[in-house]
């Protein structure tokens, strides 16, 4: 049985097509088409992409696509690492020392509490005795107390008003930071029909910025994505994922509309 790549190349030549013709018809980049024909699987972005490219190429040159994909699945799909993210142990939670100090202080109680309560009781008794011996308060005391209370209320209201948090504003640009757990294929642009900002394998954290929009196509989901500092929730799955982030939020992109595929 002829190898997969040889079958593709012979079928293409029988139809009088070159790589550029197949690239135009399938919208698959020429370097990926050559990698399929030479069976250089390491140059391709992952099992799911390989099977998609094989199916599209085979249908274009008149080969049984299902048979070709099954042949790849049996012979090559187990050679590379799986798409499941490694299980990491959950870091032990660190207790805030300030909370621990407050609990310790609450359990022990403030020092000299009995002495303070005794002094307060003596002061109250002394005040009542003085009030009974010397008669009623002088005129104007109630008014002064009321004025002082109103002053404190106004001051407190002012402080509360100043402490009210400002309403959150829409970010002025989009900042996407991608941190892969394992080397991951990625393709990034700023919208359909725009130039590619990045295409290749991400081996470490990288940040992409644009005034309006950032789109990314990821071969694996074992990544942490933050947009304008906020984490993006990514469901576990062996399938690739596409994300579109604008200044209002982030959403997934359908498979046929992702960068470097459409």
Number of C-alpha atoms within 10 A of each C-alpha: 4 7 13 17 18 14 16 23 19 13 16 21 12 9 10 9 13 11 15 12 13 19 16 11 11 17 15 18 16 16 12 20 23 15 16 22 18 15 17 12 18 9 14 19 20 22 24 17 16 20 19 13 21 24 18 18 23 20 13 16 20 12 18 11 19 13 12 19 19 13 14 17 14 9 10 13 18 11 9 11 10 13 20 14 16 10 6 6 6 6 6 6 6 6 8 8 9 9 10 11 11 10 12 11 12 10 9 8 10 9 9 8 9 10 9 10 11 10 10 12 11 10 12 10 11 11 11 10 11 10 12 9 8 8 8 8 9 7 8 9 10 11 10 11 11 12 12 12 12 12 12 12 12 12 12 12 12 11 11 10 10 10 9 8 7 7 6 6 6 9 13 11 16 20 22 25 18 19 18 22 17 19 16 21 19 22 22 24 23 22 16 12 9 10 11 16 14 13 15 14 17 20 13 12 13 12 12 18 16 17 13 16 19 24 26 28 24 25 23 26 23 23 18 15 22 18 21 18 11 12 12 16 11 14 9 12 13 16 15 20 20 22 20 20 24 21 18 11 13 17 13 15 17 10 13 10 12 23 26 17 16 12
